[in-house]
């Protein structure tokens, strides 16, 4: 409830409310951007772009309760934009595997293989896998985030898992 009040204040132009929203979501925003870019500098740039774009367009947010989905969509677009912009500069991704999975039985090498396999996925498969397994979003929430029908997200989810399985078996 308090989050919705902050969003409403930010929509009315309250810069302190907007700052509070960003501070509350800063770790989530960075972590999400990092999962897409695999590079600290690019993730920071994506978060910065996201904050600027969201500040400029927050009055377009129709329902305050969807703030997190709204800002996540902006962030994903900013992260993908950073990847496109810096494609020729990205050599090897930085693999910071500390605290990224809840499964502690995976070795560092297995985690790296998993992240490399996820990285090979195309949009929207990559988005679905990251939001589902790293942030525990339900498929219904992912459908709202991607603005796709739930049935389409379910099909893409199944295809993404199948592709990951093939990528991991091949490696």
N, C-alpha and C positions, 0 to 999 in steps of 0.2 A: 504494500500500500504506500509506504513512504517513497518507494522508487517512482510510482506513478505521480506523486505530488512533485517530486523533483523534475520529472519529465515535463509536466504541465508548466512549471515555472520556467524551465529552459525554453520551452516553446514560446513563452511570452517575452523572451529576451533576457532572462536572468542569467548572467554570465557565471555567477557563483554556483547556481544550481547545475549549469552545464559542466563546470569544472568538477563538482562533486560527483556527477555521473561518470565522468571520465576517470576520476581517481578510483571509484568503486569498480570499474571494469578494466583498469589498466593491465592487470596481470592476464586476464582472459584475452584481451585484445592482442597483447604481445605474443602470448602462447599460440593463439590461433594463427597469427601472421607468420610466426616461426614455422609452424607445421606446414604451411604452404610454400614458404620461400627457402627454408632450411639455411638461412643466413641471417646473422644477428643484425647487420646493418640494413639489409633489405627489409627485415621485419620491422625495425624501428621506423624506416621510411614509410612503410605501408601503414603503420599505426598513425604516424604523423599526418599522412594524407587523409586517412579515415577521419581523424579528429577534425581536420579542417573542413572536409566535405560534409560531415555530419553537422557541424556548427552552422554551415551555410544553408543546410536544407532541413534542419530539425522542425521547422514549421510545417513541413510536408508530411510529418509523421502523423497519421490519422488517429491511431489508438495508442495511448501511452503504455499499455500493458504489453505491447509488442516491441518495445524499445530494443531489447536484446537481439531479437531476430533482425530488426531493422538495421542496427549498427553492425551486426555480423555480416549481413549482405553487403553493406558498404565496404567493410574490411576485406572480405573475400575478393571483391572487385579491385580494391587497391592492391592487395597482395598479388593477384594475377597480373595487374598492370605493372607492378615492379618486376615481376618475372619476365614479362614481355620486353620491358624497357632495358633490362640488364642481362638479357639472354646471352649475348655474346661475351659478357664479362664473367659469368658464373662458370667456374671451373669445377671443383669438387665441392659438394655441399658440406657444410659443417654438421657433424652428427653429434649433437648434444643430447645424449640419451638419458640424462639424469632426470628421474621422476616423470618420464613421459608415458610409461605404461604401468598399469596396476599389477601386471603379471610379473612377479619377481623371479619366477623360475626360468625366464628367458635369459640366455647369455647375452653379452654385449654384441657378439657377432650375429646372433639370431635377431636381435632388435635392429641392427643395421640392415640386415637382409629384409626385414619387414618394412622398414622405412623406405628402403630403395624400391621395394615392390609397390608401396603406396605411391611413391613419387612417379612411377611409370603410368599410373592411372590417369586417364583424361578427365576433364570436367564433364559431367557432374559426378562421376564415380568417386573421384578423390574427395570431393566435398562431402558426399554421403558417408564414406568410410570415416573420415576425420570427425565429423560431427557426431556420428553414431558411437564410435568406439573410443574416442578421446574425450568427448564432452558429454557422453551419455544422453544425447538428444534422442527422442522417440522419432520414428519415421514420420509421424504426423507433423511434428515440429520441423523436421527437415523439409517436408513438402511445403509448409508455410514459408520457410526461409528461402527456398528456391522458387517459390511461386509455381509449383507443379502439382498435378493431381497426385493423390496418395498412391494410386495404382502404379503410376509411372515411377515414383520413387521406390516402390517395392520391387519393381522389375529391375531398375538400375542397381538397387542394393544387391539383389541376387547375382546380377551380372558382375558387379564389382568384386563380390566375394569369390566368384568363379575365376575371374581374371587374377586375383591375388593368389589363389590356390595354384593356378598354372605358373605364375611368375615364381612362386616360392619353390615349387617342385622342380622347375627348370634350373634353378640356381643351385 
